[in-house]
Amino acid sequence: MEIFYKPLLYFQKHGYFVCQRIADRLGIRAKIVRTSFMYLTFVTVGFGFALYLFLAFWMRIKDIVYTKRTSVFDL
């Protein structure tokens, strides 16, 4: 298990240090920076999924409206 926890602790230590430096630069608490990154991650994932659903809906409507005609006389 140590082989798993050693890299995890390394990335947590240095990743939190990045948030701490950003917070120090902006003059706010590091906890706010960390939670902001988490919220932004959820928003961007949700936006991508919503965009996917919108495009799927739009393509379905387009297929319903524009039907393919096999001949000029199919009006």
C-alpha positions as CSV (number, residue, x, y, z in Angstrom):
1,M,0.0,0.0,0.0
2,E,2.9,2.3,0.5
3,I,3.7,2.3,-3.2
4,F,0.2,3.9,-3.7
5,Y,0.3,6.4,-0.8
6,K,3.8,7.8,-1.5
7,P,3.0,9.4,-4.9
8,L,-0.5,10.4,-3.6
9,L,1.0,12.3,-0.7
10,Y,3.6,13.9,-2.9
11,F,1.0,15.2,-5.4
12,Q,-1.3,16.4,-2.6
13,K,1.5,18.3,-0.9
14,H,2.7,20.0,-4.1
15,G,-0.8,20.5,-5.4
16,Y,-2.0,22.2,-2.3
17,F,1.1,24.4,-2.3
18,V,0.0,25.7,-5.7
19,C,-3.4,26.6,-4.3
20,Q,-1.7,28.2,-1.3
21,R,0.5,30.4,-3.6
22,I,-2.4,31.5,-5.7
23,A,-4.3,32.4,-2.5
24,D,-1.4,34.3,-1.1
25,R,-1.1,36.2,-4.4
26,L,-4.8,37.1,-4.4
27,G,-4.9,37.8,-0.7
28,I,-7.6,35.2,0.1
29,R,-7.7,31.9,2.0
30,A,-6.4,28.7,0.3
31,K,-9.6,26.8,1.1
32,I,-11.6,29.2,-1.1
33,V,-9.2,28.6,-4.0
34,R,-9.5,24.8,-3.6
35,T,-13.3,24.8,-3.5
36,S,-13.4,27.2,-6.4
37,F,-11.3,24.7,-8.5
38,M,-13.7,21.9,-7.5
39,Y,-16.8,23.9,-8.4
40,L,-15.3,25.0,-11.8
41,T,-14.5,21.3,-12.5
42,F,-18.2,20.3,-11.9
43,V,-19.4,23.3,-14.0
44,T,-17.2,22.5,-17.0
45,V,-18.2,18.8,-16.9
46,G,-21.8,19.7,-16.6
47,F,-21.6,22.2,-19.5
48,G,-20.0,19.6,-21.8
49,F,-22.8,17.2,-21.0
50,A,-25.5,19.8,-21.5
51,L,-23.9,20.8,-24.8
52,Y,-24.0,17.2,-25.9
53,L,-27.7,16.8,-25.0
54,F,-28.5,20.0,-26.8
55,L,-26.7,18.9,-30.0
56,A,-28.4,15.5,-29.9
57,F,-31.8,17.2,-29.5
58,W,-31.0,19.6,-32.4
59,M,-29.9,16.8,-34.7
60,R,-33.1,14.8,-33.9
61,I,-35.3,17.9,-34.7
62,K,-33.4,18.5,-37.9
63,D,-34.0,14.9,-39.0
64,I,-37.7,15.2,-38.3
65,V,-38.0,18.5,-40.2
66,Y,-35.9,17.7,-43.2
67,T,-37.0,14.4,-44.6
68,K,-35.1,12.9,-47.5
69,R,-37.1,12.7,-50.7
70,T,-36.3,10.0,-53.2
71,S,-37.8,11.7,-56.2
72,V,-38.8,15.1,-57.5
73,F,-42.4,14.0,-57.5
74,D,-42.6,13.1,-53.8
75,L,-44.0,16.5,-52.8
